Amino acid sequence: MKIKVYLEPSEEGGYTAIVPSLPGCISEGDTKEEALKNIREAIELYLEPVEDDRLAIAQAEEVELAI
């Protein structure tokens, strides 16, 4: 899976990494490499299913919508 990440220099130094397709998925690092490592972990956690979500989905009806 490929996800677009934006790296911005921070005013305080270092970098901020933002994932536009995952609202609220933001991380930082002192270097570009550290920021990318941190955002990779943030993405993995963001996409990881939560126990409560699995319980709710088990009882839900799946519906597809064309938009």
PQR file with spaces between the fields and no chain letter, atoms N, CA, C, O and H, PARSE charges and radii, in Angstrom:
ATOM       1  N    MET     1       0.843   -1.167    0.000 -0.4000 1.5000
ATOM       2  CA   MET     1       0.000    0.000    0.000 -0.0000 2.0000
ATOM       3  C    MET     1       0.895    1.238    0.000  0.5500 1.7000
ATOM       4  O    MET     1       1.877    1.308    0.740 -0.5500 1.4000
ATOM       5  N    LYS     2       0.549    2.197   -0.826 -0.4000 1.5000
ATOM       6  CA   LYS     2       1.273    3.462   -0.862 -0.0000 2.0000
ATOM       7  C    LYS     2       0.352    4.562   -0.360  0.5500 1.7000
ATOM       8  O    LYS     2      -0.812    4.643   -0.754 -0.5500 1.4000
ATOM       9  H    LYS     2      -0.248    2.140   -1.427  0.4000 1.0000
ATOM      10  N    ILE     3       0.885    5.405    0.511 -0.4000 1.5000
ATOM      11  CA   ILE     3       0.124    6.515    1.078 -0.0000 2.0000
ATOM      12  C    ILE     3       0.963    7.782    0.926  0.5500 1.7000
ATOM      13  O    ILE     3       2.153    7.785    1.243 -0.5500 1.4000
ATOM      14  H    ILE     3       1.831    5.339    0.830  0.4000 1.0000
ATOM      15  N    LYS     4       0.347    8.845    0.445 -0.4000 1.5000
ATOM      16  CA   LYS     4       1.056   10.110    0.274 -0.0000 2.0000
ATOM      17  C    LYS     4       1.255   10.787    1.627  0.5500 1.7000
ATOM      18  O    LYS     4       0.317   10.934    2.410 -0.5500 1.4000
ATOM      19  H    LYS     4      -0.619    8.842    0.188  0.4000 1.0000
ATOM      20  N    VAL     5       2.496   11.197    1.885 -0.4000 1.5000
ATOM      21  CA   VAL     5       2.867   11.872    3.128 -0.0000 2.0000
ATOM      22  C    VAL     5       3.521   13.203    2.754  0.5500 1.7000
ATOM      23  O    VAL     5       4.346   13.260    1.842 -0.5500 1.4000
ATOM      24  H    VAL     5       3.259   11.078    1.249  0.4000 1.0000
ATOM      25  N    TYR     6       3.153   14.257    3.453 -0.4000 1.5000
ATOM      26  CA   TYR     6       3.781   15.558    3.260 -0.0000 2.0000
ATOM      27  C    TYR     6       4.715   15.839    4.426  0.5500 1.7000
ATOM      28  O    TYR     6       4.341   15.665    5.585 -0.5500 1.4000
ATOM      29  H    TYR     6       2.483   14.210    4.194  0.4000 1.0000
ATOM      30  N    LEU     7       5.936   16.277    4.115 -0.4000 1.5000
ATOM      31  CA   LEU     7       6.909   16.668    5.137 -0.0000 2.0000
ATOM      32  C    LEU     7       7.061   18.182    5.102  0.5500 1.7000
ATOM      33  O    LEU     7       7.315   18.768    4.049 -0.5500 1.4000
ATOM      34  H    LEU     7       6.241   16.419    3.173  0.4000 1.0000
ATOM      35  N    GLU     8       6.902   18.805    6.260 -0.4000 1.5000
ATOM      36  CA   GLU     8       7.063   20.254    6.375 -0.0000 2.0000
ATOM      37  C    GLU     8       8.138   20.550    7.409  0.5500 1.7000
ATOM      38  O    GLU     8       8.152   19.933    8.474 -0.5500 1.4000
ATOM      39  H    GLU     8       6.695   18.330    7.115  0.4000 1.0000
ATOM      40  N    PRO     9       9.036   21.479    7.115 -0.5600 1.5000
ATOM      41  CA   PRO     9       9.973   21.901    8.157  0.2800 2.0000
ATOM      42  C    PRO     9       9.197   22.601    9.276  0.5500 1.7000
ATOM      43  O    PRO     9       8.327   23.429    9.006 -0.5500 1.4000
ATOM      44  N    SER    10       9.508   22.272   10.520 -0.4000 1.5000
ATOM      45  CA   SER    10       8.859   22.911   11.671 -0.0000 2.0000
ATOM      46  C    SER    10       9.597   24.186   12.038  0.5500 1.7000
ATOM      47  O    SER    10      10.812   24.282   11.867 -0.5500 1.4000
ATOM      48  H    SER    10      10.215   21.599   10.740  0.4000 1.0000
ATOM      49  N    GLU    11       8.861   25.159   12.541 -0.4000 1.5000
ATOM      50  CA   GLU    11       9.478   26.424   12.961 -0.0000 2.0000
ATOM      51  C    GLU    11      10.475   26.194   14.093  0.5500 1.7000
ATOM      52  O    GLU    11      11.480   26.898   14.194 -0.5500 1.4000
ATOM      53  H    GLU    11       7.874   25.081   12.680  0.4000 1.0000
ATOM      54  N    GLU    12      10.194   25.206   14.946 -0.4000 1.5000
ATOM      55  CA   GLU    12      11.052   24.916   16.098 -0.0000 2.0000
ATOM      56  C    GLU    12      12.236   24.030   15.706  0.5500 1.7000
ATOM      57  O    GLU    12      13.081   23.724   16.548 -0.5500 1.4000
ATOM      58  H    GLU    12       9.378   24.635   14.865  0.4000 1.0000
ATOM      59  N    GLY    13      12.305   23.622   14.461 -0.4000 1.5000
ATOM      60  CA   GLY    13      13.321   22.678   14.000 -0.0000 2.0000
ATOM      61  C    GLY    13      12.697   21.323   13.784  0.5500 1.7000
ATOM      62  O    GLY    13      11.637   21.033   14.339 -0.5500 1.4000
ATOM      63  H    GLY    13      11.619   23.871   13.777  0.4000 1.0000
ATOM      64  N    GLY    14      13.325   20.499   12.999 -0.4000 1.5000
ATOM      65  CA   GLY    14      12.789   19.182   12.701 -0.0000 2.0000
ATOM      66  C    GLY    14      11.731   19.253   11.623  0.5500 1.7000
ATOM      67  O    GLY    14      11.632   20.236   10.890 -0.5500 1.4000
ATOM      68  H    GLY    14      14.186   20.734   12.549  0.4000 1.0000
ATOM      69  N    TYR    15      10.936   18.192   11.537 -0.4000 1.5000
ATOM      70  CA   TYR    15       9.939   18.074   10.477 -0.0000 2.0000
ATOM      71  C    TYR    15       8.617   17.552   11.021  0.5500 1.7000
ATOM      72  O    TYR    15       8.577   16.780   11.980 -0.5500 1.4000
ATOM      73  H    TYR    15      11.016   17.393   12.133  0.4000 1.0000
ATOM      74  N    THR    16       7.537   17.995   10.383 -0.4000 1.5000
ATOM      75  CA   THR    16       6.203   17.480   10.664 -0.0000 2.0000
ATOM      76  C    THR    16       5.772   16.665    9.456  0.5500 1.7000
ATOM      77  O    THR    16       5.916   17.108    8.316 -0.5500 1.4000
ATOM      78  H    THR    16       7.570   18.622    9.605  0.4000 1.0000
ATOM      79  N    ALA    17       5.240   15.469    9.709 -0.4000 1.5000
ATOM      80  CA   ALA    17       4.736   14.600    8.639 -0.0000 2.0000
ATOM      81  C    ALA    17       3.218   14.532    8.755  0.5500 1.7000
ATOM      82  O    ALA    17       2.677   14.289    9.834 -0.5500 1.4000
ATOM      83  H    ALA    17       5.123   15.110   10.634  0.4000 1.0000
ATOM      84  N    ILE    18       2.541   14.751    7.631 -0.4000 1.5000
ATOM      85  CA   ILE    18       1.080   14.793    7.592 -0.0000 2.0000
ATOM      86  C    ILE    18       0.586   13.834    6.513  0.5500 1.7000
ATOM      87  O    ILE    18       1.150   13.773    5.421 -0.5500 1.4000
ATOM      88  H    ILE    18       2.981   14.948    6.755  0.4000 1.0000
ATOM      89  N    VAL    19      -0.482   13.079    6.831 -0.4000 1.5000
ATOM      90  CA   VAL    19      -1.096   12.167    5.872 -0.0000 2.0000
ATOM      91  C    VAL    19      -2.501   12.701    5.569  0.5500 1.7000
ATOM      92  O    VAL    19      -3.424   12.480    6.354 -0.5500 1.4000
ATOM      93  H    VAL    19      -0.940   13.129    7.718  0.4000 1.0000
ATOM      94  N    PRO    20      -2.672   13.398    4.447 -0.5600 1.5000
ATOM      95  CA   PRO    20      -3.978   14.007    4.138  0.2800 2.0000
ATOM      96  C    PRO    20      -5.122   12.998    4.043  0.5500 1.7000
ATOM      97  O    PRO    20      -6.257   13.327    4.389 -0.5500 1.4000
ATOM      98  N    SER    21      -4.849   11.795    3.587 -0.4000 1.5000
ATOM      99  CA   SER    21      -5.916   10.807    3.414 -0.0000 2.0000
ATOM     100  C    SER    21      -6.339   10.147    4.722  0.5500 1.7000
ATOM     101  O    SER    21      -7.324    9.408    4.753 -0.5500 1.4000
ATOM     102  H    SER    21      -3.927   11.528    3.305  0.4000 1.0000
ATOM     103  N    LEU    22      -5.597   10.409    5.807 -0.4000 1.5000
ATOM     104  CA   LEU    22      -5.938    9.863    7.127 -0.0000 2.0000
ATOM     105  C    LEU    22      -6.070   11.032    8.102  0.5500 1.7000
ATOM     106  O    LEU    22      -5.088   11.406    8.744 -0.5500 1.4000
ATOM     107  H    LEU    22      -4.798   11.009    5.781  0.4000 1.0000
ATOM     108  N    PRO    23      -7.255   11.610    8.223 -0.5600 1.5000
ATOM     109  CA   PRO    23      -7.439   12.805    9.062  0.2800 2.0000
ATOM     110  C    PRO    23      -6.890   12.613   10.477  0.5500 1.7000
ATOM     111  O    PRO    23      -7.192   11.629   11.153 -0.5500 1.4000
ATOM     112  N    GLY    24      -6.083   13.575   10.901 -0.4000 1.5000
ATOM     113  CA   GLY    24      -5.521   13.537   12.244 -0.0000 2.0000
ATOM     114  C    GLY    24      -4.255   12.721   12.361  0.5500 1.7000
ATOM     115  O    GLY    24      -3.676   12.643   13.444 -0.5500 1.4000
ATOM     116  H    GLY    24      -5.838   14.374   10.353  0.4000 1.0000
ATOM     117  N    CYS    25      -3.805   12.106   11.273 -0.4000 1.5000
ATOM     118  CA   CYS    25      -2.583   11.279   11.310 -0.0000 2.0000
ATOM     119  C    CYS    25      -1.394   12.193   11.024  0.5500 1.7000
ATOM     120  O    CYS    25      -1.078   12.491    9.873 -0.5500 1.4000
ATOM     121  H    CYS    25      -4.275   12.169   10.392  0.4000 1.0000
ATOM     122  N    ILE    26      -0.746   12.629   12.105 -0.4000 1.5000
ATOM     123  CA   ILE    26       0.360   13.580   12.041 -0.0000 2.0000
ATOM     124  C    ILE    26       1.445   13.097   12.986  0.5500 1.7000
ATOM     125  O    ILE    26       1.152   12.539   14.044 -0.5500 1.4000
ATOM     126  H    ILE    26      -1.003   12.386   13.041  0.4000 1.0000
ATOM     127  N    SER    27       2.703   13.312   12.605 -0.4000 1.5000
ATOM     128  CA   SER    27       3.820   12.970   13.486 -0.0000 2.0000
ATOM     129  C    SER    27       4.953   13.949   13.232  0.5500 1.7000
ATOM     130  O    SER    27       4.881   14.788   12.334 -0.5500 1.4000
ATOM     131  H    SER    27       2.941   13.765   11.745  0.4000 1.0000
ATOM     132  N    GLU    28       6.003   13.829   14.040 -0.4000 1.5000
ATOM     133  CA   GLU    28       7.146   14.730   13.932 -0.0000 2.0000
ATOM     134  C    GLU    28       8.437   13.953   14.095  0.5500 1.7000
ATOM     135  O    GLU    28       8.442   12.801   14.529 -0.5500 1.4000
ATOM     136  H    GLU    28       6.062   13.148   14.770  0.4000 1.0000
ATOM     137  N    GLY    29       9.530   14.607   13.738 -0.4000 1.5000
ATOM     138  CA   GLY    29      10.851   14.037   13.968 -0.0000 2.0000
ATOM     139  C    GLY    29      11.910   15.114   13.824  0.5500 1.7000
ATOM     140  O    GLY    29      11.683   16.130   13.166 -0.5500 1.4000
ATOM     141  H    GLY    29       9.526   15.542   13.385  0.4000 1.0000
ATOM     142  N    ASP    30      13.058   14.898   14.432 -0.4000 1.5000
ATOM     143  CA   ASP    30      14.153   15.862   14.347 -0.0000 2.0000
ATOM     144  C    ASP    30      14.780   15.892   12.961  0.5500 1.7000
ATOM     145  O    ASP    30      15.317   16.919   12.544 -0.5500 1.4000
ATOM     146  H    ASP    30      13.242   14.073   14.966  0.4000 1.0000
ATOM     147  N    THR    31      14.714   14.765   12.238 -0.4000 1.5000
ATOM     148  CA   THR    31      15.226   14.665   10.874 -0.0000 2.0000
ATOM     149  C    THR    31      14.116   14.150    9.966  0.5500 1.7000
ATOM     150  O    THR    31      13.085   13.680   10.445 -0.5500 1.4000
ATOM     151  H    THR    31      14.278   13.931   12.576  0.4000 1.0000
ATOM     152  N    LYS    32      14.327   14.240    8.654 -0.4000 1.5000
ATOM     153  CA   LYS    32      13.341   13.690    7.718 -0.0000 2.0000
ATOM     154  C    LYS    32      13.167   12.190    7.954  0.5500 1.7000
ATOM     155  O    LYS    32      12.050   11.674    7.956 -0.5500 1.4000
ATOM     156  H    LYS    32      15.165   14.622    8.264  0.4000 1.0000
ATOM     157  N    GLU    33      14.291   11.502    8.153 -0.4000 1.5000
ATOM     158  CA   GLU    33      14.249   10.051    8.366 -0.0000 2.0000
ATOM     159  C    GLU    33      13.452    9.693    9.612  0.5500 1.7000
ATOM     160  O    GLU    33      12.651    8.758    9.594 -0.5500 1.4000
ATOM     161  H    GLU    33      15.199   11.922    8.151  0.4000 1.0000
ATOM     162  N    GLU    34      13.669   10.434   10.692 -0.4000 1.5000
ATOM     163  CA   GLU    34      12.947   10.175   11.940 -0.0000 2.0000
ATOM     164  C    GLU    34      11.457   10.486   11.777  0.5500 1.7000
ATOM     165  O    GLU    34      10.605    9.748   12.271 -0.5500 1.4000
ATOM     166  H    GLU    34      14.319   11.194   10.706  0.4000 1.0000
ATOM     167  N    ALA    35      11.152   11.578   11.085 -0.4000 1.5000
ATOM     168  CA   ALA    35       9.747   11.931   10.856 -0.0000 2.0000
ATOM     169  C    ALA    35       9.049   10.850   10.038  0.5500 1.7000
ATOM     170  O    ALA    35       7.901   10.505   10.321 -0.5500 1.4000
ATOM     171  H    ALA    35      11.844   12.178   10.684  0.4000 1.0000
ATOM     172  N    LEU    36       9.734   10.309    9.019 -0.4000 1.5000
ATOM     173  CA   LEU    36       9.148    9.245    8.201 -0.0000 2.0000
ATOM     174  C    LEU    36       8.977    7.955    8.997  0.5500 1.7000
ATOM     175  O    LEU    36       7.978    7.254    8.837 -0.5500 1.4000
ATOM     176  H    LEU    36      10.666   10.590    8.789  0.4000 1.0000
ATOM     177  N    LYS    37       9.943    7.640    9.850 -0.4000 1.5000
ATOM     178  CA   LYS    37       9.829    6.459   10.711 -0.0000 2.0000
ATOM     179  C    LYS    37       8.633    6.612   11.651  0.5500 1.7000
ATOM     180  O    LYS    37       7.854    5.677   11.833 -0.5500 1.4000
ATOM     181  H    LYS    37      10.755    8.209    9.980  0.4000 1.0000
ATOM     182  N    ASN    38       8.496    7.793   12.242 -0.4000 1.5000
ATOM     183  CA   ASN    38       7.404    8.049   13.182 -0.0000 2.0000
ATOM     184  C    ASN    38       6.040    8.041   12.491  0.5500 1.7000
ATOM     185  O    ASN    38       5.067    7.532   13.046 -0.5500 1.4000
ATOM     186  H    ASN    38       9.129    8.553   12.094  0.4000 1.0000
ATOM     187  N    ILE    39       5.967    8.610   11.273 -0.4000 1.5000
ATOM     188  CA   ILE    39       4.669    8.636   10.592 -0.0000 2.0000
ATOM     189  C    ILE    39       4.299    7.233   10.122  0.5500 1.7000
ATOM     190  O    ILE    39       3.116    6.897   10.074 -0.5500 1.4000
ATOM     191  H    ILE    39       6.758    9.024   10.822  0.4000 1.0000
ATOM     192  N    ARG    40       5.276    6.418    9.778 -0.4000 1.5000
ATOM     193  CA   ARG    40       4.980    5.029    9.402 -0.0000 2.0000
ATOM     194  C    ARG    40       4.308    4.309   10.576  0.5500 1.7000
ATOM     195  O    ARG    40       3.322    3.594   10.394 -0.5500 1.4000
ATOM     196  H    ARG    40       6.237    6.691    9.817  0.4000 1.0000
ATOM     197  N    GLU    41       4.850    4.505   11.770 -0.4000 1.5000
ATOM     198  CA   GLU    41       4.260    3.895   12.967 -0.0000 2.0000
ATOM     199  C    GLU    41       2.862    4.458   13.225  0.5500 1.7000
ATOM     200  O    GLU    41       1.949    3.713   13.580 -0.5500 1.4000
ATOM     201  H    GLU    41       5.651    5.086   11.917  0.4000 1.0000
ATOM     202  N    ALA    42       2.693    5.768   13.049 -0.4000 1.5000
ATOM     203  CA   ALA    42       1.386    6.399   13.256 -0.0000 2.0000
ATOM     204  C    ALA    42       0.353    5.850   12.266  0.5500 1.7000
ATOM     205  O    ALA    42      -0.799    5.618   12.633 -0.5500 1.4000
ATOM     206  H    ALA    42       3.435    6.374   12.760  0.4000 1.0000
ATOM     207  N    ILE    43       0.765    5.643   11.013 -0.4000 1.5000
ATOM     208  CA   ILE    43      -0.139    5.092    9.995 -0.0000 2.0000
ATOM     209  C    ILE    43      -0.548    3.677   10.381  0.5500 1.7000
ATOM     210  O    ILE    43      -1.725    3.327   10.303 -0.5500 1.4000
ATOM     211  H    ILE    43       1.701    5.831   10.714  0.4000 1.0000
ATOM     212  N    GLU    44       0.416    2.863   10.796 -0.4000 1.5000
ATOM     213  CA   GLU    44       0.118    1.485   11.193 -0.0000 2.0000
ATOM     214  C    GLU    44      -0.882    1.456   12.348  0.5500 1.7000
ATOM     215  O    GLU    44      -1.820    0.659   12.342 -0.5500 1.4000
ATOM     216  H    GLU    44       1.373    3.148   10.859  0.4000 1.0000
ATOM     217  N    LEU    45      -0.682    2.322   13.329 -0.4000 1.5000
ATOM     218  CA   LEU    45      -1.607    2.384   14.463 -0.0000 2.0000
ATOM     219  C    LEU    45      -2.974    2.905   14.029  0.5500 1.7000
ATOM     220  O    LEU    45      -4.004    2.422   14.500 -0.5500 1.4000
ATOM     221  H    LEU    45       0.080    2.970   13.334  0.4000 1.0000
ATOM     222  N    TYR    46      -2.983    3.884   13.140 -0.4000 1.5000
ATOM     223  CA   TYR    46      -4.233    4.461   12.643 -0.0000 2.0000
ATOM     224  C    TYR    46      -5.072    3.396   11.944  0.5500 1.7000
ATOM     225  O    TYR    46      -6.289    3.342   12.117 -0.5500 1.4000
ATOM     226  H    TYR    46      -2.147    4.277   12.758  0.4000 1.0000
ATOM     227  N    LEU    47      -4.417    2.557   11.160 -0.4000 1.5000
ATOM     228  CA   LEU    47      -5.125    1.551   10.370 -0.0000 2.0000
ATOM     229  C    LEU    47      -5.387    0.256   11.120  0.5500 1.7000
ATOM     230  O    LEU    47      -6.140   -0.592   10.642 -0.5500 1.4000
ATOM     231  H    LEU    47      -3.428    2.601   11.019  0.4000 1.0000
ATOM     232  N    GLU    48      -4.783    0.091   12.279 -0.4000 1.5000
ATOM     233  CA   GLU    48      -4.961   -1.131   13.063 -0.0000 2.0000
ATOM     234  C    GLU    48      -6.389   -1.206   13.592  0.5500 1.7000
ATOM     235  O    GLU    48      -6.888   -0.246   14.179 -0.5500 1.4000
ATOM     236  H    GLU    48      -4.172    0.780   12.668  0.4000 1.0000
ATOM     237  N    PRO    49      -7.043   -2.340   13.388 -0.5600 1.5000
ATOM     238  CA   PRO    49      -8.409   -2.459   13.906  0.2800 2.0000
ATOM     239  C    PRO    49      -8.429   -2.387   15.438  0.5500 1.7000
ATOM     240  O    PRO    49      -7.538   -2.906   16.110 -0.5500 1.4000
ATOM     241  N    VAL    50      -9.436   -1.752   15.954 -0.4000 1.5000
ATOM     242  CA   VAL    50      -9.612   -1.636   17.403 -0.0000 2.0000
ATOM     243  C    VAL    50     -10.601   -2.716   17.837  0.5500 1.7000
ATOM     244  O    VAL    50     -11.543   -3.022   17.106 -0.5500 1.4000
ATOM     245  H    VAL    50     -10.159   -1.331   15.408  0.4000 1.0000
ATOM     246  N    GLU    51     -10.396   -3.288   19.007 -0.4000 1.5000
ATOM     247  CA   GLU    51     -11.254   -4.359   19.518 -0.0000 2.0000
ATOM     248  C    GLU    51     -12.734   -3.976   19.443  0.5500 1.7000
ATOM     249  O    GLU    51     -13.554   -4.786   19.012 -0.5500 1.4000
ATOM     250  H    GLU    51      -9.631   -3.039   19.601  0.4000 1.0000
ATOM     251  N    ASP    52     -13.084   -2.768   19.851 -0.4000 1.5000
ATOM     252  CA   ASP    52     -14.483   -2.320   19.816 -0.0000 2.0000
ATOM     253  C    ASP    52     -15.026   -2.285   18.393  0.5500 1.7000
ATOM     254  O    ASP    52     -16.194   -2.602   18.168 -0.5500 1.4000
ATOM     255  H    ASP    52     -12.417   -2.110   20.201  0.4000 1.0000
ATOM     256  N    ASP    53     -14.186   -1.901   17.428 -0.4000 1.5000
ATOM     257  CA   ASP    53     -14.620   -1.848   16.034 -0.0000 2.0000
ATOM     258  C    ASP    53     -14.976   -3.240   15.529  0.5500 1.7000
ATOM     259  O    ASP    53     -15.959   -3.402   14.805 -0.5500 1.4000
ATOM     260  H    ASP    53     -13.237   -1.644   17.610  0.4000 1.0000
ATOM     261  N    ARG    54     -14.195   -4.240   15.899 -0.4000 1.5000
ATOM     262  CA   ARG    54     -14.460   -5.600   15.445 -0.0000 2.0000
ATOM     263  C    ARG    54     -15.777   -6.111   16.014  0.5500 1.7000
ATOM     264  O    ARG    54     -16.519   -6.800   15.316 -0.5500 1.4000
ATOM     265  H    ARG    54     -13.397   -4.109   16.487  0.4000 1.0000
ATOM     266  N    LEU    55     -16.078   -5.790   17.257 -0.4000 1.5000
ATOM     267  CA   LEU    55     -17.339   -6.224   17.855 -0.0000 2.0000
ATOM     268  C    LEU    55     -18.517   -5.569   17.151  0.5500 1.7000
ATOM     269  O    LEU    55     -19.521   -6.225   16.871 -0.5500 1.4000
ATOM     270  H    LEU    55     -15.474   -5.229   17.824  0.4000 1.0000
ATOM     271  N    ALA    56     -18.399   -4.291   16.867 -0.4000 1.5000
ATOM     272  CA   ALA    56     -19.480   -3.571   16.213 -0.0000 2.0000
ATOM     273  C    ALA    56     -19.682   -4.093   14.792  0.5500 1.7000
ATOM     274  O    ALA    56     -20.816   -4.242   14.338 -0.5500 1.4000
ATOM     275  H    ALA    56     -17.584   -3.758   17.094  0.4000 1.0000
ATOM     276  N    ILE    57     -18.598   -4.367   14.102 -0.4000 1.5000
ATOM     277  CA   ILE    57     -18.690   -4.841   12.728 -0.0000 2.0000
ATOM     278  C    ILE    57     -19.318   -6.227   12.683  0.5500 1.7000
ATOM     279  O    ILE    57     -20.065   -6.528   11.752 -0.5500 1.4000
ATOM     280  H    ILE    57     -17.677   -4.246   14.471  0.4000 1.0000
ATOM     281  N    ALA    58     -19.038   -7.063   13.649 -0.4000 1.5000
ATOM     282  CA   ALA    58     -19.581   -8.416   13.666 -0.0000 2.0000
ATOM     283  C    ALA    58     -21.115   -8.397   13.698  0.5500 1.7000
ATOM     284  O    ALA    58     -21.753   -9.332   13.213 -0.5500 1.4000
ATOM     285  H    ALA    58     -18.431   -6.818   14.405  0.4000 1.0000
ATOM     286  N    GLN    59     -21.704   -7.348   14.261 -0.4000 1.5000
ATOM     287  CA   GLN    59     -23.161   -7.257   14.383 -0.0000 2.0000
ATOM     288  C    GLN    59     -23.781   -6.348   13.322  0.5500 1.7000
ATOM     289  O    GLN    59     -24.996   -6.146   13.306 -0.5500 1.4000
ATOM     290  H    GLN    59     -21.186   -6.588   14.654  0.4000 1.0000
ATOM     291  N    ALA    60     -22.954   -5.806   12.447 -0.4000 1.5000
ATOM     292  CA   ALA    60     -23.426   -4.825   11.476 -0.0000 2.0000
ATOM     293  C    ALA    60     -23.808   -5.471   10.141  0.5500 1.7000
ATOM     294  O    ALA    60     -23.326   -6.547    9.787 -0.5500 1.4000
ATOM     295  H    ALA    60     -21.967   -5.970   12.461  0.4000 1.0000
ATOM     296  N    GLU    61     -24.661   -4.803    9.439 -0.4000 1.5000
ATOM     297  CA   GLU    61     -25.020   -5.201    8.072 -0.0000 2.0000
ATOM     298  C    GLU    61     -24.123   -4.441    7.104  0.5500 1.7000
ATOM     299  O    GLU    61     -23.975   -3.224    7.220 -0.5500 1.4000
ATOM     300  H    GLU    61     -25.054   -3.930    9.727  0.4000 1.0000
ATOM     301  N    GLU    62     -23.534   -5.138    6.166 -0.4000 1.5000
ATOM     302  CA   GLU    62     -22.654   -4.494    5.196 -0.0000 2.0000
ATOM     303  C    GLU    62     -23.486   -3.993    4.023  0.5500 1.7000
ATOM     304  O    GLU    62     -24.283   -4.740    3.455 -0.5500 1.4000
ATOM     305  H    GLU    62     -23.654   -6.126    6.072  0.4000 1.0000
ATOM     306  N    VAL    63     -23.297   -2.732    3.665 -0.4000 1.5000
ATOM     307  CA   VAL    63     -24.031   -2.114    2.559 -0.0000 2.0000
ATOM     308  C    VAL    63     -23.025   -1.374    1.692  0.5500 1.7000
ATOM     309  O    VAL    63     -22.165   -0.668    2.216 -0.5500 1.4000
ATOM     310  H    VAL    63     -22.650   -2.125    4.126  0.4000 1.0000
ATOM     311  N    GLU    64     -23.116   -1.523    0.370 -0.4000 1.5000
ATOM     312  CA   GLU    64     -22.256   -0.792   -0.551 -0.0000 2.0000
ATOM     313  C    GLU    64     -23.028    0.362   -1.155  0.5500 1.7000
ATOM     314  O    GLU    64     -24.183    0.208   -1.552 -0.5500 1.4000
ATOM     315  H    GLU    64     -23.815   -2.098   -0.057  0.4000 1.0000
ATOM     316  N    LEU    65     -22.391    1.513   -1.224 -0.4000 1.5000
ATOM     317  CA   LEU    65     -23.006    2.696   -1.817 -0.0000 2.0000
ATOM     318  C    LEU    65     -22.193    3.140   -3.025  0.5500 1.7000
ATOM     319  O    LEU    65     -20.963    3.165   -2.970 -0.5500 1.4000
ATOM     320  H    LEU    65     -21.453    1.638   -0.902  0.4000 1.0000
ATOM     321  N    ALA    66     -22.853    3.483   -4.092 -0.4000 1.5000
ATOM     322  CA   ALA    66     -22.193    4.080   -5.241 -0.0000 2.0000
ATOM     323  C    ALA    66     -22.311    5.594   -5.106  0.5500 1.7000
ATOM     324  O    ALA    66     -23.404    6.131   -4.928 -0.5500 1.4000
ATOM     325  H    ALA    66     -23.851    3.463   -4.137  0.4000 1.0000
ATOM     326  N    ILE    67     -21.185    6.263   -5.192 -0.4000 1.5000
ATOM     327  CA   ILE    67     -21.191    7.723   -5.009 -0.0000 2.0000
ATOM     328  C    ILE    67     -20.650    8.379   -6.252  0.5500 1.7000
ATOM     329  O    ILE    67     -20.566    9.606   -6.315 -0.5500 1.4000
ATOM     330  H    ILE    67     -20.296    5.827   -5.336  0.4000 1.0000
